[in-house]
């Protein structure tokens, strides 16, 4: 959970916790992780902190934010780093697939 007595910013702690849960498949594919308000209550932080954390997860392609509905786990999209030549297997391993 979130520890307010450590140096790590709260939004980073929330992002890391949600990322771990998503990658552990606690929500399943397309599962709802909750609304911003629900997440703020769960972690005991402000809505601004939750927005920052969820936006980071969205930028990483882990969640889809649906206004008025909540935040949902997104389909794993295969991404390729075009600057580095890698095999399909390496790309999948890098993404945890």
C-alpha positions in Angstrom: 0.0 0.0 0.0 1.0 3.6 0.3 3.5 4.8 2.9 3.4 8.5 3.5 6.6 8.4 5.5 8.9 7.4 2.7 10.6 9.7 0.1 9.0 8.0 -2.9 6.1 10.3 -4.2 2.6 9.0 -3.5 1.7 8.8 -7.2 4.7 6.6 -7.9 3.7 4.3 -5.0 0.1 4.0 -6.3 1.4 3.5 -9.9 3.7 0.7 -8.8 1.0 -1.0 -6.7 -1.6 -1.0 -9.4 1.0 -2.1 -12.0 1.9 -5.1 -9.8 -1.8 -6.0 -9.5 -2.4 -5.7 -13.2 0.6 -7.7 -14.2 -0.4 -10.4 -11.6 -3.7 -10.5 -13.5 -5.7 -9.7 -10.3 -8.3 -7.9 -12.5 -8.3 -10.1 -15.6 -8.4 -8.7 -19.1 -10.8 -5.7 -19.4 -11.4 -5.9 -15.7 -12.3 -2.6 -13.9 -9.8 -1.4 -11.4 -12.2 1.2 -10.2 -13.1 4.9 -10.6 -10.8 7.6 -9.6 -12.9 8.2 -6.4 -12.8 4.6 -5.4 -9.0 4.4 -5.9 -8.5 7.6 -3.9 -10.5 6.1 -1.0 -8.7 2.8 -1.3 -5.2 4.3 -1.2 -6.1 7.2 1.1 -4.7 9.8 -1.3 -6.1 12.8 -3.3 -7.8 12.6 -6.6 -4.9 14.5 -8.2 -2.5 11.7 -7.1 -4.8 9.1 -8.5 -5.1 10.9 -11.8 -1.4 11.2 -12.1 -0.9 7.5 -11.3 -3.6 6.3 -13.7 -2.4 8.5 -16.5 1.1 6.9 -16.1 -0.5 3.5 -16.4 -2.5 4.6 -19.4 0.7 6.0 -21.1 2.3 2.6 -20.6 -0.7 1.0 -22.3 -1.8 -1.0 -19.2 -5.2 0.7 -18.7 -7.9 2.4 -20.6 -9.7 5.4 -18.9 -13.4 5.5 -19.8 -15.0 8.8 -18.6 -17.9 8.1 -16.4 -17.3 4.4 -16.2 -13.9 3.8 -14.6 -10.4 2.6 -15.4 -10.1 -0.8 -17.1 -7.2 -3.1 -17.8 -6.4 -2.8 -21.5 -5.6 -5.6 -24.0 -1.9 -6.2 -24.1 -0.7 -4.6 -27.3 2.5 -5.9 -28.7 4.9 -3.0 -29.1 8.2 -3.0 -30.9 11.2 -0.9 -30.1 12.2 0.1 -33.6 15.6 1.3 -32.4 16.6 -2.2 -31.4 16.5 -5.2 -33.6 14.9 -8.1 -31.6 13.1 -11.3 -32.3 9.4 -11.8 -31.7 10.3 -14.0 -28.7 12.5 -11.3 -27.1 9.8 -8.7 -27.7 7.2 -10.9 -25.9 9.5 -11.6 -23.0 10.3 -7.9 -22.6 6.5 -7.2 -22.4 5.9 -10.1 -20.0 3.8 -12.0 -22.4 
